Amino acid sequence: MQSRILFVLMALVLGAFLPIQAAINTRLAKFVSSPVMAAFISFAVGTVALLAYLLGTRQFRMSGWGTGPVPWWIWIGGLLGTFYVVGIVVLVPRLGVALAFSLIVAGQMAAALIFDHFGWLGLTVREISWGRLAGAVLLVAGVFLIRKF
């Protein structure tokens, strides 16, 4: 039970990182005059940080790669992240942080419910229930309230 609480706290902290990252990258985009360049710099800094961590913890290795067939889509996570970061940099100045993230969370919930329900990309199937659907509807209602006020 205690580890579950830690995971919930971790999720909340990570969720708080996203608007901070969005604000930072939005300022960076103004500084470099390009949302795409800002995303590039963000990913470059992240790549260097990850490489330093992997080297520092001696986890950097390329052995074990290619030990079986790999689906083509396994490699596009970074590409999706690129579209996400560029999209955030474009949306935040136009919609504000709260509305942009409200809409993003609503989109995440809709996609998450569908992925869970069908078990896409090898995920465990967790069927859509009335309670889960009600939670998603309440999120959309929250988006509406944030937009209105």
N, C-alpha and C positions, 0 to 999 in steps of 0.2 A: 504494500500500500504506500509506503514511504517513497519508493522509487517512482510510483505513478505520480505522486504529487510533484516530485522533482521534474518529471517529464512535462507535466502541465505548466510548471513555472518556466521551464526551458522554452516551451512553445510560446508562452506569452512574451518572454524576452525577445525571442527571435522575431515574433510578430512586430514588436516595437522597433526592431532594427530596420524593417522595410520602409516606414515613412522617414526615418532618419536618413537612410541611404538615398531615398528619393529626393529629399531636400538637398542633400550634399551634391548629388549628381545633377540636379537642376541648376544649382549655382555653378557647378563646373561647366555645364553646357553653355551658360551665359559667358563664362570666362573664355572658353575656347570657341564660342560661336557655332556650336554644332552638337545636337543631341547624340549623334552617332559617334563623334569623336569623344564625347564624355563617356559613353558606354565603353568604347575601346580602352580608354584610360582606366576606367573602373575595373574592367576585366583583366587588363595588364597588371595592375597593382595586385588584384586578387590572385592571379596566376603566380606572380613572384612570391607572394606571401605563402601560397600553398606549397610551392617548390621549396622554399626555405624551411617550412614545417616538415615536409617529407624528408629532406636531407638531414635536418636537425634531429629527427626521431629515427633516422635510418630506415624509413619505410619506402624510400624511393627505389623501386625495382620494376623491371619490365618482364621478368620471368613469369611464366604462367599465362601469358597472353596467348591467344590463339589455340586454346586447348579444346576447342569445339566450335560448332557453328554458332555464330552470333547474329541475332536479327539486325537488319539494317538500321532500325530505329534506335538501337541502343546508344548510338553516337550523337544523337541530336539534342541532348539535354542542354549543352552549352549554347546551341543555336537558339533554342527556346528562351533561355536566359537572356540572350542578347536582345531578342525582340521585346522581352519583358522590360529590361532596363531602359532601352530606347523609348518604349511606349510610356513608361512612367515619366521620363524626362519631358516628353511631349505633353502628357496629360496634366501633371501637377500644376504648371503655371496657368493652364486654361480652366481646370475644374477645382483646384484647391486640393490639398492633401486629403482631407476628410472625405470628400465626395469621390475622388479618384479611388481611394482605398476601399470605400464602401462598395463601389461598383466592382472592383477587383475581387473583394471577398465574396460578393454575391456570385460572380462568375466562377470563382474557385469552388464554392459550395455546390453549384449546379454540376460542374464537371466532376467533382469528387463523388457526389451521389451517383452519377452515371457510371463512373469508373468502378466504384465499389459494387454497384448492383450487378454489373456484367463481368467483373473481375478482369477487366482489360489490362493488358501489358503484364500479365502474370500475377496480378494482385488477388488476394483472398476475396471471395464473393461475400458481400455484406448487403443483403437485399434492402431496397428502399422500404422504409416503414412509414406509417402515418406520423409518428413522432419525428423522424428525420425530415420528412417532407414539411411538417409544421415548422421545424427549426429553420429550414431554408426559406419558407414564406416569411417568417419573422425577420430574417436577414434582409429580404427584399423590402419589407415594410420599413426597416431601419434605413435603408438606402433612400427610400421615398422621403422619410422624415428629415434626413440630413440634407437632401436636395432642397426640400421646401423651406427649411429654416436655416 
